[in-house]
Amino acid sequence: MGWFLLLGIGGLLLLGLVIVLDGVLDGLFDGFAGADGWLSLPAVTAFVAMLGFVGAIAQEATGRGPAPAAAVGAAAGAGTAWGVLRLSRALMDRQPDAAPRGVDLVGVAGAVITPIPDGGYGEVLLDVAGLRTKYAARSRLAMPAGAEVWVVDVLSPTSVEVRSVER
C-alpha cells in the first residue's frame, strides 16, 4: 500500500508542477515515438496519481496483493487520463467570440455624456459587447448631456452618428 500512496502523492505533486510551470514542460513528449498528440503531461500525471490512490484503496479494501490492486488502479488511471485529455483538448479548441465590428454599432443605444452641438461633436457612452465604451458622436440636432441616443452610422473606428430616442 505504501508504494501506491507514493505514486498517488508523486502524481499529484507532478500535476501541481505542470500547472505551475504552465507550458514549460509541454514539449516533453513531442518527440516520443507514436505519441502524436494523444500523450500529454497532465494526462500522464493524472494517470499516475489515480493508479496510486485507487490501487491503495483497492489493496486495502480487498486484502489482495499488489497485482490486482495495480490492475484496478491502472483502469481508473486510464479513465482519468482519457478524461483529462478530452477536457484539455476541448478547452484548447474553443474558439473565442468575434470582436465587434463597426457595423455592429448601428442600432446600439447609449447616452450623451458631453453635449453635442448642432453639426458638431460630443461624446456618448455605448454598451458594446457588454462593455460601456466612449465614442465621439455627431448629430444633426443639438443634444444635451444625459439624452438617450441610437447609433445610426459609424463614421470611423472612434466616432459615430447618433439620433435621439423618441418615446
GROMACS elastic network, one bead per residue, 0.5 to 0.9 nm:
[ bonds ]
;  ai    aj funct       b0    kb
    1     4     6  0.52148   500
    1     5     6  0.63572   500
    1     6     6  0.87490   500
    1    52     6  0.87623   500
    1    55     6  0.76994   500
    1    56     6  0.50181   500
    1    57     6  0.81682   500
    1    59     6  0.66465   500
    1    60     6  0.71874   500
    1    66     6  0.77472   500
    2     5     6  0.51819   500
    2     6     6  0.62356   500
    2     7     6  0.86970   500
    2    56     6  0.76347   500
    3     6     6  0.50412   500
    3     7     6  0.62208   500
    3     8     6  0.86407   500
    3    52     6  0.75477   500
    3    56     6  0.81812   500
    4     7     6  0.50797   500
    4     8     6  0.62281   500
    4     9     6  0.86796   500
    4    49     6  0.88870   500
    4    51     6  0.73255   500
    4    53     6  0.62357   500
    4    54     6  0.81244   500
    4    55     6  0.59120   500
    4    56     6  0.51723   500
    4    57     6  0.88530   500
    4    66     6  0.87713   500
    4    70     6  0.83129   500
    4    73     6  0.89837   500
    5     9     6  0.60738   500
    5    10     6  0.83051   500
    5    49     6  0.86428   500
    5    52     6  0.54434   500
    5    53     6  0.58487   500
    5    55     6  0.82331   500
    5    56     6  0.61837   500
    6     9     6  0.51834   500
    6    10     6  0.58158   500
    6    11     6  0.83353   500
    6    49     6  0.89266   500
    6    52     6  0.69567   500
    6    53     6  0.86969   500
    7    10     6  0.50451   500
    7    11     6  0.59383   500
    7    12     6  0.85814   500
    7    48     6  0.62248   500
    7    49     6  0.60600   500
    7    50     6  0.84928   500
    7    51     6  0.72985   500
    7    53     6  0.75380   500
    8    11     6  0.51334   500
    8    12     6  0.63081   500
    8    13     6  0.86809   500
    8    46     6  0.89344   500
    8    48     6  0.63346   500
    8    50     6  0.62667   500
    8    51     6  0.67774   500
    8    53     6  0.50007   500
    8    54     6  0.83984   500
    8    55     6  0.88860   500
    8    56     6  0.86900   500
    9    12     6  0.51316   500
    9    13     6  0.61567   500
    9    14     6  0.85912   500
    9    49     6  0.65424   500
    9    52     6  0.76847   500
    9    53     6  0.80678   500
   10    13     6  0.50790   500
   10    14     6  0.61167   500
   10    15     6  0.85065   500
   10    45     6  0.84132   500
   10    48     6  0.78580   500
   10    49     6  0.69350   500
   10    52     6  0.87291   500
   11    14     6  0.51302   500
   11    15     6  0.60825   500
   11    16     6  0.85919   500
   11    44     6  0.83394   500
   11    46     6  0.64666   500
   11    47     6  0.77236   500
   11    48     6  0.51332   500
   11    50     6  0.79604   500
   11    51     6  0.89553   500
   11    52     6  0.79784   500
   12    16     6  0.61477   500
   12    17     6  0.85692   500
   12    45     6  0.69229   500
   12    46     6  0.73653   500
   12    48     6  0.82747   500
   12    49     6  0.57371   500
   13    16     6  0.50547   500
   13    17     6  0.62065   500
   13    18     6  0.86496   500
   13    45     6  0.86032   500
   13    49     6  0.89106   500
   14    18     6  0.61010   500
   14    19     6  0.85888   500
   14    41     6  0.89122   500
   14    42     6  0.85392   500
   14    45     6  0.61863   500
   14    46     6  0.89810   500
   15    18     6  0.50122   500
   15    19     6  0.62212   500
   15    20     6  0.86061   500
   15    41     6  0.79996   500
   15    42     6  0.61059   500
   15    43     6  0.89106   500
   15    44     6  0.87610   500
   15    45     6  0.54741   500
   15    46     6  0.69983   500
   15    49     6  0.86001   500
   16    19     6  0.51087   500
   16    20     6  0.61229   500
   16    21     6  0.85654   500
   17    20     6  0.50787   500
   17    21     6  0.60020   500
   17    22     6  0.82784   500
   18    21     6  0.52864   500
   18    22     6  0.59140   500
   18    23     6  0.74176   500
   18    24     6  0.80090   500
   18    25     6  0.69430   500
   18    26     6  0.83426   500
   18    41     6  0.72565   500
   18    42     6  0.68448   500
   18    45     6  0.86640   500
   19    23     6  0.79862   500
   19    42     6  0.81947   500
   20    23     6  0.87674   500
   21    24     6  0.55743   500
   21    25     6  0.71936   500
   22    25     6  0.75582   500
   22    26     6  0.79648   500
   23    27     6  0.79417   500
   24    27     6  0.75183   500
   24    28     6  0.87922   500
   25    28     6  0.55249   500
   25    29     6  0.87370   500
   25    41     6  0.76058   500
   26    29     6  0.73152   500
   26    30     6  0.80029   500
   26    40     6  0.72029   500
   26    41     6  0.66360   500
   26    42     6  0.89648   500
   27    30     6  0.50809   500
   27    31     6  0.80051   500
   27    40     6  0.87447   500
   27    41     6  0.88817   500
   28    31     6  0.74924   500
   28    32     6  0.81856   500
   28    40     6  0.84191   500
   28    41     6  0.76412   500
   29    32     6  0.51095   500
   29    33     6  0.86862   500
   29    35     6  0.70144   500
   29    36     6  0.87755   500
   29    37     6  0.86233   500
   29    39     6  0.68546   500
   29    40     6  0.68510   500
   29    41     6  0.75777   500
   30    33     6  0.84639   500
   30    35     6  0.72004   500
   30    36     6  0.73074   500
   30    37     6  0.76964   500
   30    39     6  0.85862   500
   30    40     6  0.88718   500
   31    34     6  0.86423   500
   31    35     6  0.78060   500
   31    36     6  0.85448   500
   32    35     6  0.55724   500
   32    36     6  0.79257   500
   32    39     6  0.88757   500
   33    36     6  0.77246   500
   34    37     6  0.87775   500
   34    38     6  0.88374   500
   35    38     6  0.57243   500
   35    39     6  0.54304   500
   35    40     6  0.86414   500
   36    39     6  0.72523   500
   37    40     6  0.72331   500
   38    85     6  0.74877   500
   39    42     6  0.87743   500
   39    43     6  0.68799   500
   39    44     6  0.72577   500
   39    85     6  0.79856   500
   40    43     6  0.52772   500
   40    44     6  0.62842   500
   40    45     6  0.87583   500
   40    85     6  0.72410   500
   41    44     6  0.50691   500
   41    45     6  0.61455   500
   41    46     6  0.84869   500
   42    45     6  0.52142   500
   42    46     6  0.60419   500
   42    47     6  0.85274   500
   42    81     6  0.78806   500
   42    84     6  0.71009   500
   42    85     6  0.77291   500
   42    88     6  0.87565   500
   43    46     6  0.50975   500
   43    47     6  0.61005   500
   43    48     6  0.86942   500
   43    78     6  0.88252   500
   43    80     6  0.76698   500
   43    82     6  0.70983   500
   43    83     6  0.82442   500
   43    84     6  0.56390   500
   43    85     6  0.57997   500
   44    47     6  0.50602   500
   44    48     6  0.62768   500
   44    49     6  0.86755   500
   44    77     6  0.88532   500
   44    81     6  0.65500   500
   45    48     6  0.51024   500
   45    49     6  0.61088   500
   45    50     6  0.85845   500
   45    81     6  0.80876   500
   46    49     6  0.51551   500
   46    50     6  0.61228   500
   46    51     6  0.84083   500
   46    77     6  0.67842   500
   46    78     6  0.87057   500
   46    80     6  0.64177   500
   46    81     6  0.56403   500
   46    84     6  0.74390   500
   47    50     6  0.53376   500
   47    51     6  0.59702   500
   47    52     6  0.85589   500
   47    73     6  0.88013   500
   47    74     6  0.74711   500
   47    76     6  0.78117   500
   47    78     6  0.59089   500
   47    79     6  0.80545   500
   47    80     6  0.62634   500
   47    81     6  0.51502   500
   47    82     6  0.87561   500
   48    51     6  0.50798   500
   48    52     6  0.61753   500
   48    53     6  0.87333   500
   48    73     6  0.89125   500
   48    74     6  0.83197   500
   48    77     6  0.65923   500
   48    81     6  0.88971   500
   49    52     6  0.52251   500
   49    53     6  0.62273   500
   49    54     6  0.84246   500
   49    77     6  0.73420   500
   50    53     6  0.52125   500
   50    54     6  0.56233   500
   50    55     6  0.76910   500
   50    73     6  0.63228   500
   50    74     6  0.76070   500
   50    75     6  0.89768   500
   50    76     6  0.62222   500
   50    78     6  0.84264   500
   50    80     6  0.71974   500
   50    81     6  0.87710   500
   51    54     6  0.56136   500
   51    55     6  0.55744   500
   51    56     6  0.83495   500
   51    69     6  0.88448   500
   51    70     6  0.68308   500
   51    71     6  0.85094   500
   51    72     6  0.77978   500
   51    74     6  0.50623   500
   51    75     6  0.77733   500
   51    76     6  0.65819   500
   51    77     6  0.50034   500
   51    78     6  0.83618   500
   52    55     6  0.51636   500
   52    56     6  0.61333   500
   52    57     6  0.87025   500
   52    70     6  0.80321   500
   52    73     6  0.65462   500
   52    74     6  0.85605   500
   52    77     6  0.85115   500
   53    56     6  0.51700   500
   53    57     6  0.62847   500
   53    58     6  0.86031   500
   53    73     6  0.73457   500
   54    57     6  0.50233   500
   54    58     6  0.59476   500
   54    59     6  0.84488   500
   54    69     6  0.77071   500
   54    70     6  0.83359   500
   54    72     6  0.70656   500
   54    74     6  0.83828   500
   54    76     6  0.69730   500
   54    77     6  0.81552   500
   55    58     6  0.50864   500
   55    59     6  0.60399   500
   55    60     6  0.85266   500
   55    66     6  0.77580   500
   55    68     6  0.83672   500
   55    70     6  0.52702   500
   55    71     6  0.77383   500
   55    72     6  0.62950   500
   55    74     6  0.77882   500
   55    76     6  0.88297   500
   56    59     6  0.52148   500
   56    60     6  0.61231   500
   56    61     6  0.84608   500
   56    66     6  0.86509   500
   56    69     6  0.70349   500
   56    70     6  0.84905   500
   56    73     6  0.80727   500
   57    60     6  0.52077   500
   57    61     6  0.58830   500
   57    62     6  0.84145   500
   57    69     6  0.80008   500
   57    73     6  0.87734   500
   58    61     6  0.51658   500
   58    62     6  0.59180   500
   58    63     6  0.79168   500
   58    64     6  0.82068   500
   58    66     6  0.89747   500
   58    68     6  0.80951   500
   58    69     6  0.51955   500
   58    70     6  0.83695   500
   58    72     6  0.70156   500
   58    73     6  0.76064   500
   59    62     6  0.55347   500
   59    63     6  0.54619   500
   59    64     6  0.57152   500
   59    65     6  0.64751   500
   59    66     6  0.64770   500
   59    67     6  0.89892   500
   59    68     6  0.77078   500
   59    69     6  0.50949   500
   59    70     6  0.83991   500
   60    63     6  0.54021   500
   60    64     6  0.77972   500
   60    69     6  0.87921   500
   61    64     6  0.83662   500
   62    65     6  0.86995   500
   62    69     6  0.85029   500
   64    67     6  0.82065   500
   64    68     6  0.69002   500
   64    69     6  0.73240   500
   65    68     6  0.62742   500
   65    69     6  0.67253   500
   65    70     6  0.88716   500
   66    69     6  0.50385   500
   66    70     6  0.58429   500
   66    71     6  0.85737   500
   67    70     6  0.50700   500
   67    71     6  0.62994   500
   67    72     6  0.88029   500
   68    71     6  0.50619   500
   68    72     6  0.63388   500
   68    73     6  0.85648   500
   69    72     6  0.51837   500
   69    73     6  0.60391   500
   69    74     6  0.84667   500
   70    74     6  0.58602   500
   70    75     6  0.85045   500
   71    74     6  0.50828   500
   71    75     6  0.62555   500
   71    76     6  0.87063   500
   72    75     6  0.52310   500
   72    76     6  0.63434   500
   72    77     6  0.85623   500
   73    76     6  0.51133   500
   73    77     6  0.59283   500
   73    78     6  0.84862   500
   74    78     6  0.59674   500
   74    79     6  0.85510   500
   75    78     6  0.51570   500
   75    79     6  0.63401   500
   75    80     6  0.86822   500
   76    79     6  0.52018   500
   76    80     6  0.61999   500
   76    81     6  0.85989   500
   77    80     6  0.50523   500
   77    81     6  0.59737   500
   77    82     6  0.84667   500
   78    81     6  0.50856   500
   78    82     6  0.60976   500
   78    83     6  0.85902   500
   79    82     6  0.51622   500
   79    83     6  0.62501   500
   79    84     6  0.87090   500
   80    83     6  0.50264   500
   80    84     6  0.61389   500
   80    85     6  0.85302   500
   81    84     6  0.50876   500
   81    85     6  0.60623   500
   81    86     6  0.85613   500
   82    85     6  0.51270   500
   82    86     6  0.61584   500
   82    87     6  0.85747   500
   83    86     6  0.51487   500
   83    87     6  0.60506   500
   83    88     6  0.85240   500
   84    87     6  0.51233   500
   84    88     6  0.60295   500
   84    89     6  0.84975   500
   85    88     6  0.52551   500
   85    89     6  0.61297   500
   85    90     6  0.85489   500
   86    89     6  0.52003   500
   86    90     6  0.60894   500
   86    91     6  0.86369   500
   87    90     6  0.50923   500
   87    91     6  0.62180   500
   87    92     6  0.86416   500
   88    91     6  0.51155   500
   88    92     6  0.61296   500
   88    93     6  0.85589   500
   89    92     6  0.50574   500
   89    93     6  0.59434   500
   89    94     6  0.85191   500
   90    93     6  0.52623   500
   90    94     6  0.62588   500
   91    94     6  0.54472   500
   92    95     6  0.83505   500
   95    98     6  0.87679   500
   96    99     6  0.87245   500
   97   100     6  0.89351   500
   98   101     6  0.86512   500
   99   129     6  0.83733   500
  100   103     6  0.81904   500
  100   104     6  0.60196   500
  100   105     6  0.79493   500
  100   128     6  0.76076   500
  100   129     6  0.69668   500
  101   104     6  0.53110   500
  101   105     6  0.73046   500
  101   157     6  0.87133   500
  102   105     6  0.55871   500
  102   106     6  0.77010   500
  102   153     6  0.88932   500
  102   154     6  0.61866   500
  102   155     6  0.87953   500
  102   156     6  0.78980   500
  102   157     6  0.65552   500
  103   106     6  0.57259   500
  103   153     6  0.80251   500
  103   154     6  0.69076   500
  104   107     6  0.79487   500
  104   108     6  0.79866   500
  104   128     6  0.85418   500
  105   108     6  0.54308   500
  105   109     6  0.88618   500
  105   126     6  0.85662   500
  105   128     6  0.72818   500
  105   151     6  0.65840   500
  105   152     6  0.83581   500
  105   153     6  0.78869   500
  105   154     6  0.71035   500
  105   160     6  0.83962   500
  106   109     6  0.88751   500
  106   150     6  0.77402   500
  106   151     6  0.50382   500
  106   152     6  0.53604   500
  106   153     6  0.58253   500
  106   154     6  0.69521   500
  106   160     6  0.87100   500
  107   150     6  0.57070   500
  107   151     6  0.51338   500
  107   152     6  0.62035   500
  107   153     6  0.85051   500
  108   126     6  0.68671   500
  108   127     6  0.70972   500
  108   128     6  0.76699   500
  108   149     6  0.84343   500
  108   150     6  0.56914   500
  108   151     6  0.55435   500
  108   152     6  0.84279   500
  109   125     6  0.87176   500
  109   126     6  0.62649   500
  109   127     6  0.70671   500
  109   148     6  0.72586   500
  109   149     6  0.57526   500
  109   151     6  0.65996   500
  109   165     6  0.84286   500
  110   124     6  0.64681   500
  110   125     6  0.54022   500
  110   127     6  0.66207   500
  110   132     6  0.89315   500
  110   147     6  0.84994   500
  110   148     6  0.59156   500
  110   149     6  0.53385   500
  110   150     6  0.63281   500
  110   151     6  0.79126   500
  111   123     6  0.86291   500
  111   124     6  0.54135   500
  111   125     6  0.54285   500
  111   126     6  0.68846   500
  111   145     6  0.76650   500
  111   146     6  0.56894   500
  111   147     6  0.55833   500
  111   149     6  0.57256   500
  111   150     6  0.84860   500
  112   115     6  0.64331   500
  112   116     6  0.76830   500
  112   122     6  0.75913   500
  112   123     6  0.59413   500
  112   125     6  0.64757   500
  112   137     6  0.84105   500
  112   143     6  0.74846   500
  112   144     6  0.69719   500
  112   146     6  0.50975   500
  112   147     6  0.53689   500
  112   148     6  0.66096   500
  112   149     6  0.71010   500
  113   116     6  0.88865   500
  113   122     6  0.76743   500
  113   123     6  0.55484   500
  113   124     6  0.52743   500
  113   125     6  0.67247   500
  113   134     6  0.87061   500
  113   144     6  0.82380   500
  113   146     6  0.60406   500
  113   147     6  0.82028   500
  114   121     6  0.87546   500
  114   122     6  0.50634   500
  114   124     6  0.68725   500
  114   143     6  0.89809   500
  114   144     6  0.75675   500
  114   145     6  0.54899   500
  114   146     6  0.83894   500
  115   121     6  0.81703   500
  115   122     6  0.53674   500
  115   123     6  0.70207   500
  115   124     6  0.87466   500
  115   142     6  0.75616   500
  115   143     6  0.57461   500
  115   146     6  0.82947   500
  115   147     6  0.87436   500
  116   119     6  0.79904   500
  116   120     6  0.62305   500
  116   121     6  0.54353   500
  116   123     6  0.71489   500
  116   137     6  0.72693   500
  116   138     6  0.66683   500
  116   139     6  0.68008   500
  116   141     6  0.79712   500
  116   142     6  0.53489   500
  116   143     6  0.50523   500
  116   144     6  0.65187   500
  116   145     6  0.78218   500
  117   120     6  0.50275   500
  117   121     6  0.65739   500
  117   122     6  0.71409   500
  117   138     6  0.82602   500
  117   139     6  0.77786   500
  117   140     6  0.86236   500
  117   141     6  0.72157   500
  117   143     6  0.66264   500
  117   144     6  0.83226   500
  118   121     6  0.83335   500
  118   138     6  0.85052   500
  118   139     6  0.69470   500
  118   140     6  0.60691   500
  118   141     6  0.51612   500
  118   143     6  0.80705   500
  119   138     6  0.66152   500
  119   139     6  0.60367   500
  119   140     6  0.53985   500
  119   141     6  0.68942   500
  119   142     6  0.75142   500
  120   137     6  0.82994   500
  120   138     6  0.58497   500
  120   139     6  0.70960   500
  120   140     6  0.82645   500
  120   142     6  0.82674   500
  121   136     6  0.64446   500
  121   137     6  0.53342   500
  121   139     6  0.73861   500
  121   159     6  0.89458   500
  122   135     6  0.85385   500
  122   136     6  0.57811   500
  122   137     6  0.51610   500
  122   138     6  0.64257   500
  122   139     6  0.85929   500
  122   143     6  0.87616   500
  123   134     6  0.66981   500
  123   135     6  0.56412   500
  123   137     6  0.51515   500
  123   138     6  0.81857   500
  123   145     6  0.88435   500
  123   159     6  0.86693   500
  124   133     6  0.82053   500
  124   134     6  0.56495   500
  124   135     6  0.54579   500
  124   136     6  0.64320   500
  124   137     6  0.61361   500
  124   145     6  0.87544   500
  124   149     6  0.83215   500
  124   160     6  0.88881   500
  124   162     6  0.89211   500
  125   132     6  0.61228   500
  125   133     6  0.54243   500
  125   135     6  0.64209   500
  126   131     6  0.79116   500
  126   132     6  0.54998   500
  126   133     6  0.52658   500
  126   134     6  0.63648   500
  126   135     6  0.74338   500
  126   151     6  0.88210   500
  127   130     6  0.58378   500
  127   131     6  0.53865   500
  127   133     6  0.62941   500
  128   131     6  0.52337   500
  128   132     6  0.62856   500
  128   133     6  0.65053   500
  129   132     6  0.84328   500
  134   158     6  0.83352   500
  135   157     6  0.87711   500
  135   158     6  0.54844   500
  135   159     6  0.53223   500
  135   160     6  0.68367   500
  136   158     6  0.62063   500
  136   160     6  0.63747   500
  136   161     6  0.85832   500
  137   151     6  0.89113   500
  137   155     6  0.88970   500
  137   158     6  0.87017   500
  137   159     6  0.54974   500
  137   161     6  0.55315   500
  137   162     6  0.65623   500
  138   141     6  0.87746   500
  138   155     6  0.89420   500
  138   159     6  0.76878   500
  138   160     6  0.63974   500
  138   162     6  0.62480   500
  138   163     6  0.87303   500
  139   142     6  0.67141   500
  139   143     6  0.76909   500
  139   160     6  0.87719   500
  139   161     6  0.57042   500
  139   162     6  0.53901   500
  139   163     6  0.61612   500
  139   164     6  0.86567   500
  140   161     6  0.84977   500
  140   162     6  0.82423   500
  140   163     6  0.76143   500
  141   163     6  0.78909   500
  141   164     6  0.86612   500
  143   146     6  0.85696   500
  143   147     6  0.65207   500
  143   163     6  0.88061   500
  143   164     6  0.77190   500
  144   147     6  0.58781   500
  145   148     6  0.89265   500
  147   164     6  0.70823   500
  147   165     6  0.81256   500
  148   163     6  0.85828   500
  148   164     6  0.59730   500
  148   165     6  0.56204   500
  148   166     6  0.86833   500
  149   162     6  0.60345   500
  149   163     6  0.54311   500
  149   165     6  0.50754   500
  149   166     6  0.87848   500
  150   161     6  0.84871   500
  150   162     6  0.53765   500
  150   163     6  0.55036   500
  150   164     6  0.63063   500
  150   165     6  0.62647   500
  151   154     6  0.75522   500
  151   160     6  0.65299   500
  151   161     6  0.58635   500
  151   163     6  0.66675   500
  152   160     6  0.76091   500
  152   161     6  0.57217   500
  152   162     6  0.53682   500
  152   163     6  0.68043   500
  153   160     6  0.57986   500
  153   161     6  0.50558   500
  153   162     6  0.70537   500
  154   157     6  0.73881   500
  154   158     6  0.84402   500
  154   159     6  0.64588   500
  154   161     6  0.62027   500
  154   162     6  0.89787   500
  155   158     6  0.77889   500
  155   159     6  0.54579   500
  155   160     6  0.50970   500
  155   161     6  0.66774   500
  156   159     6  0.51127   500
  156   160     6  0.68540   500
  157   160     6  0.81872   500
